[in-house]
Amino acid sequence: MKDMEVQIAGLQGDLRDTQASLENTRNDKAMQEALTTELKGNVAILAANMEQYSARVQELQVAREAADRQLEDVKAAAQDAQEQLVIAERKNRDLDSKISTLTEQVSARDEQIQSLQQRVNVLQVYAPNVGATPAPATSAKVEVYGKVTGIANDGDTIFVSLGSDDGIKDGMTLLVYKNDGTYIATAQINSVSADKSAARVLSPVLGTITEGDNVTNK
């Protein structure tokens, strides 16, 4: 009888241990179920985030492709602008060359006009008036030729190598010209000696009078 009580007591102890173990197991199961539920929630959140990240990645990829296309357009526009700049520079050089050529031509025309104007001035001074009736000549005019031997400081008076011995008289007009025949000015005698004279330069003066220039009463 006593042995049976001992066995019953042992079985009761085993039952209590098993019940405690069952309770712990149930608690562990509840904790695991709660943890599983939490993990599932986290997984769902991660899945949603992954979808957002995937959509964002796609948006960025589209934006990158658009930026690449825009960059290519900018490069093409820059290349076109560079080509247009080269063409414009070439045209500018051509225009500069044409302007230089035209400027030289205008300068040459100006020189021709000046030369013709000098001739006109000479003709106006010395050529007979067209249609005018010449006065009867009392004596033949003697043509004389000389040189400018000096110029006064004021530039208004010149000295020539012709005098009364050459037929020069006070008030006579002389033509001043270069060795190539280019007319410069006229001068009126205002002082005469035997072999030299002084003359006042008359306007207009179409050049620079220097020593050695020619003079004549022609």
SULSUL-V56629 format. One line per field, one symbol per residue. burial: b if it has 24 or more other ideal C-beta (glycine too) atoms within 12 Angstrom, else e. A space follows every 50 residues. Layout:
burial->???
This chain:
burial->eeeeeeeeeeeeeeeeeeeeeeeeeeeeeeeeeeeeeeeeeeeeeeeeee eeeeeeeeeeeeeeeeeeeeeeeeeeeeeeeeeeeeeeeeeeeeeeeeee eeeeeeeeeeeeeeeeebeebbeebeeeeeeeeeeeeeeeeeebebbbbe beeeeebbbbbbbeebebeeebbbbbbeeeebbbbbbbbbebeeebbbbb bbeeebeebeeebbbbbe
